[in-house]
Amino acid sequence: MSVKELIIAILVVTSGIFNAYLWKQLVFLGVFSDGVLFSLPIASLFLFATALALVAMLGETLWLGVAAVFAAFTGSFFFVRASMPVISGLVLTLLFGLLAYRSIRKAAKSENTFGVNKVLRQGLPFFFTAVAVMVSIFYFSRIIVSDEQTFIPETAFELTLPYLEDALQNIIPGFQASASVDELLRKNAEDQLKSTGISQTSRSQIEKLVEEQRKVLEQGLGINVSGKERAGNLIYRLANQKIEDFLGEYKRYVPYLSAFGFFLAIKALTFPLYLISLGVVWGSIKMLLALGVIKRETVSVEVERLTL
């Protein structure tokens, strides 16, 4: 075991735990739409992926690499309260994490010519699956802690809402996800008055119409409407309410279904991250070669064959 190998192994552990901390903070705050906060765990994820790839490709000491991966992912789960689902998630995360390490290490040792894509194409998908499981367990823990019994993850809904806004405008004229319900009702009341030939009305008349429309909306939707909530939030609550009514007595499974839905969303996100990671690892190897930290060797290999 060399000092360089030990340093990379330590980097795997520290970057893995730090990445988990950033994901946990992001998930519990629920601010996926904030580009700055969202970029921090993504950046640390690239560092974690690069460190794990390097220790798997370049490391000679098997137990050190396995221990580093084990410590990185196990340490990540200290940020959430222990429970059977969390422990099960830890086991799955470790399984995919160790499969990633094994696949990369095996490919690096068996390939005759080194190529980042050839070495990482099987291992990195396992790595990103491990991270997706870990993040979805964080989301599950958030649901349990906050008693947020929702089927559709709010963060995932907020990310997709801008793409649904045009379709919703065809159903609800003037719909804007960021506007409050009262703002939309007020605009609708003013449009109604104008269509009847009434161009000038007092503010009190408009507010009275808004209040009446709000009550009709409450009765029609079957949920409380204060008027101050965002229209997007109202659509989110309505969607979850309808799914909850449909599930009935199976509502207790909502946290598990919600966490699984969140896992699928994160897993879909990891595909472009996988492609970017290939470039990051390739660039890191080029930099380490230029700095003389690692070196390229040509090794002769004896091949045993049976002949007639």
C-alpha positions as a printed Julia matrix, in Angstrom:
308×3 Matrix{Float64}:
   0.0     0.0     0.0
   1.49    3.31   -1.11
   0.96    6.76    0.41
  -0.72    7.92   -2.81
  -3.21    5.06   -2.64
  -3.96    5.86    1.0
  -4.57    9.55    0.17
  -7.03    8.63   -2.61
  -8.82    6.21   -0.24
  -9.15    8.97    2.37
 -10.51   11.26   -0.37
 -13.14    8.62   -1.21
 -14.34    8.57    2.4
 -14.32   12.34    2.97
 -15.86   13.25   -0.39
 -18.52   10.54    0.0
 -19.62   11.68    3.46
 -19.47   15.38    2.47
 -21.55   14.64   -0.64
 -24.13   12.82    1.48
 -24.3    15.77    3.89
 -24.98   18.2     1.04
 -27.69   15.94   -0.44
 -29.31   15.55    2.97
 -29.38   19.33    3.48
 -30.84   19.86    0.0
 -33.52   17.17    0.41
 -34.6    18.31    3.88
 -34.73   21.96    2.78
 -36.63   20.99   -0.37
 -35.07   23.68   -2.56
 -34.2    21.75   -5.73
 -35.17   24.78   -7.81
 -32.32   26.82   -6.27
 -29.51   26.5    -8.82
 -26.73   27.44   -6.37
 -27.76   24.99   -3.65
 -28.44   22.27   -6.22
 -25.0    22.69   -7.8
 -23.11   22.0    -4.55
 -24.1    18.3    -4.15
 -23.69   17.8    -7.9
 -20.13   19.18   -7.78
 -19.25   17.07   -4.73
 -20.78   14.04   -6.49
 -18.3    14.44   -9.36
 -15.46   14.55   -6.81
 -16.78   11.41   -5.08
 -17.17    9.55   -8.4
 -13.68   10.55   -9.51
 -12.06    9.48   -6.23
 -13.84    6.12   -6.25
 -12.9     5.52   -9.89
  -9.23    6.35   -9.21
  -8.93    4.08   -6.17
 -10.6     1.25   -8.11
  -8.5     1.72  -11.27
  -5.12    2.52   -9.74
  -5.2     0.94   -6.28
  -3.31   -2.3    -5.7
  -4.61   -2.99   -2.19
  -8.04   -4.59   -2.45
  -9.02   -4.34    1.21
  -8.19   -0.62    1.33
 -10.49    0.17   -1.59
 -13.32   -1.95   -0.19
 -12.9    -0.34    3.25
 -12.96    3.17    1.72
 -16.18    2.51   -0.21
 -17.76    0.85    2.84
 -16.83    3.75    5.14
 -17.98    6.41    2.62
 -21.47    5.01    2.16
 -21.95    3.78    5.73
 -20.88    7.14    7.12
 -23.39    8.84    4.81
 -26.3     7.25    6.68
 -25.34    8.74   10.05
 -27.19   11.9     8.94
 -30.61   10.2     9.23
 -32.39    8.38   12.05
 -31.98    4.6    12.0
 -35.01    2.46   11.09
 -35.61   -0.75    9.18
 -36.23    1.05    5.84
 -33.09    3.14    6.38
 -30.99    0.06    7.22
 -32.4    -1.71    4.15
 -31.47    1.34    2.06
 -27.95    1.25    3.52
 -27.56   -2.4     2.53
 -28.72   -1.66   -1.03
 -26.45    1.38   -1.25
 -23.45   -0.64   -0.06
 -24.28   -3.43   -2.51
 -24.34   -1.09   -5.52
 -21.32    0.86   -4.22
 -19.2    -2.26   -3.85
 -20.41   -3.56   -7.23
 -19.24   -0.27   -8.74
 -15.8    -0.66   -7.15
 -15.51   -4.31   -8.21
 -16.62   -3.66  -11.8
 -14.21   -0.76  -12.31
 -11.31   -2.62  -10.7
 -11.97   -5.78  -12.74
 -12.21   -3.82  -16.01
  -9.01   -1.88  -15.26
  -7.07   -5.09  -14.6
  -8.45   -7.07  -17.55
  -8.31   -4.49  -20.37
  -5.19   -4.71  -22.53
  -5.35   -1.01  -23.41
  -6.57    1.63  -20.97
  -9.64    3.67  -21.89
 -11.84    5.61  -19.49
 -15.07    4.65  -21.22
 -14.16    0.95  -21.4
 -13.16    0.81  -17.74
 -16.04    2.83  -16.28
 -19.02    1.96  -18.49
 -20.22   -0.82  -16.16
 -19.03    0.46  -12.79
 -20.22    4.08  -12.87
 -23.91    3.19  -13.44
 -23.72    1.04  -10.27
 -22.18    4.0    -8.45
 -24.94    6.4    -9.48
 -27.58    3.83   -8.56
 -26.03    3.65   -5.07
 -26.21    7.45   -4.78
 -29.83    7.48   -6.03
 -30.82    4.91   -3.38
 -29.06    6.95   -0.69
 -30.76   10.22   -1.69
 -34.19    8.55   -1.89
 -33.68    7.22    1.66
 -32.93   10.79    2.75
 -36.22   11.82    1.13
 -38.05    8.96    2.88
 -36.6    10.13    6.22
 -37.78   13.67    5.51
 -41.32   12.39    4.9
 -41.3    10.42    8.17
 -39.84   13.29   10.22
 -42.18   15.95    8.8
 -45.17   13.58    8.49
 -45.46   14.7     4.86
 -47.85   12.05    3.55
 -47.61   12.86   -0.15
 -47.34   10.55   -3.12
 -45.78   13.04   -5.54
 -42.44   14.44   -4.3
 -42.87   18.22   -4.06
 -39.37   18.9    -5.35
 -39.95   16.71   -8.42
 -43.34   18.38   -8.98
 -41.77   21.85   -8.85
 -39.17   20.82  -11.42
 -41.81   19.56  -13.88
 -44.41   22.31  -13.27
 -42.85   24.87  -15.68
 -43.25   22.33  -18.51
 -46.93   21.82  -17.58
 -47.78   25.52  -17.36
 -48.72   25.9   -21.03
 -51.08   22.9   -20.84
 -52.63   24.24  -17.63
 -53.22   27.64  -19.28
 -55.44   25.89  -21.83
 -57.54   24.57  -18.94
 -57.24   27.59  -16.61
 -56.88   30.8   -18.67
 -54.11   33.03  -17.33
 -52.67   30.28  -15.11
 -49.27   31.12  -13.63
 -47.66   28.72  -11.14
 -45.91   31.54   -9.25
 -49.06   33.68   -8.86
 -51.27   33.41   -5.79
 -54.74   31.91   -6.09
 -56.33   35.27   -5.17
 -54.35   37.01   -7.93
 -55.71   34.57  -10.52
 -59.26   34.83   -9.14
 -59.04   38.63   -9.11
 -57.94   38.73  -12.74
 -60.72   36.31  -13.64
 -63.3    38.49  -11.82
 -62.11   41.6   -13.64
 -62.31   39.79  -16.99
 -65.83   38.6   -16.2
 -66.99   42.11  -15.32
 -65.46   43.53  -18.52
 -67.16   40.85  -20.61
 -70.55   41.96  -19.21
 -69.85   45.58  -20.17
 -68.89   46.77  -16.69
 -65.57   48.58  -17.11
 -65.33   50.36  -13.77
 -65.98   48.67  -10.44
 -64.95   49.36   -6.88
 -62.23   47.32   -5.19
 -64.75   46.04   -2.65
 -66.93   44.58   -5.43
 -63.98   42.77   -6.97
 -62.88   41.41   -3.57
 -66.41   40.16   -2.95
 -66.36   38.32   -6.28
 -62.94   36.88   -5.43
 -64.25   35.6    -2.1
 -67.28   34.01   -3.77
 -65.08   32.34   -6.4
 -62.74   31.08   -3.7
 -65.65   29.4    -1.87
 -66.84   27.81   -5.11
 -63.28   26.61   -5.74
 -63.08   25.09   -2.25
 -66.35   23.23   -2.72
 -65.4    22.02   -6.16
 -61.92   20.81   -5.22
 -62.72   19.55   -1.75
 -59.66   21.18   -0.16
 -59.14   24.34    1.9
 -58.13   27.38   -0.16
 -56.81   30.44    1.67
 -56.09   32.41   -1.49
 -52.58   33.3    -0.41
 -51.0    30.04   -1.59
 -49.33   29.82   -4.95
 -51.4    28.35   -7.78
 -48.7    25.72   -8.34
 -48.95   24.67   -4.7
 -52.73   24.34   -5.03
 -52.35   22.05   -8.07
 -49.78   20.01   -6.11
 -52.13   19.6    -3.12
 -55.01   18.71   -5.41
 -53.0    16.03   -7.24
 -51.91   14.44   -3.98
 -55.45   14.63   -2.56
 -56.88   12.78   -5.56
 -54.19   10.09   -5.35
 -54.78    9.77   -1.6
 -58.52    9.31   -2.18
 -57.77    6.68   -4.79
 -55.37    4.78   -2.48
 -57.82    4.69    0.42
 -56.65    2.26    3.11
 -53.33    1.8     1.33
 -52.38    5.35    2.27
 -49.84    4.03    4.8
 -47.67    2.93    1.88
 -47.45    6.49    0.53
 -43.99    7.26    2.06
 -42.54    4.15    0.39
 -44.18    4.9    -2.97
 -43.11    8.53   -2.75
 -39.51    7.54   -1.98
 -39.54    5.12   -4.92
 -40.85    7.86   -7.21
 -38.09   10.15   -5.96
 -35.54    7.38   -6.64
 -36.71    7.14  -10.26
 -36.43   10.92  -10.64
 -32.87   10.97   -9.26
 -31.93    7.91  -11.33
 -33.08    9.69  -14.49
 -30.98   12.69  -13.5
 -27.85   10.54  -13.12
 -27.66    9.63  -16.84
 -26.32   13.04  -17.96
 -24.19   13.09  -14.79
 -22.68    9.75  -15.85
 -21.64   11.21  -19.21
 -20.14   14.29  -17.55
 -18.33   12.09  -15.0
 -16.54   10.25  -17.8
 -15.1    13.58  -18.92
 -14.22   14.6   -15.36
 -12.36   11.33  -14.68
 -10.58   11.55  -18.04
  -9.49   15.12  -17.28
  -8.35   14.14  -13.77
  -6.19   11.32  -15.14
  -4.64   13.64  -17.72
  -3.85   16.19  -14.99
  -2.33   13.56  -12.68
  -0.19   12.27  -15.57
   1.01   15.8   -16.34
   1.86   16.4   -12.68
   3.73   13.1   -12.43
   1.48   11.75   -9.68
   0.71    8.7   -11.82
   2.61    7.26  -14.76
   1.8     5.21  -17.85
   3.46    1.79  -18.17
   3.52   -0.82  -20.91
   3.49   -4.28  -19.37
   4.16   -7.56  -21.2
   1.65  -10.27  -20.38
   2.27  -14.0   -20.88
  -0.61  -15.87  -22.47
  -1.11  -19.63  -22.05
  -2.72  -21.42  -25.01
  -3.46  -24.98  -26.06
  -2.31  -25.93  -29.57
  -2.25  -29.09  -31.67
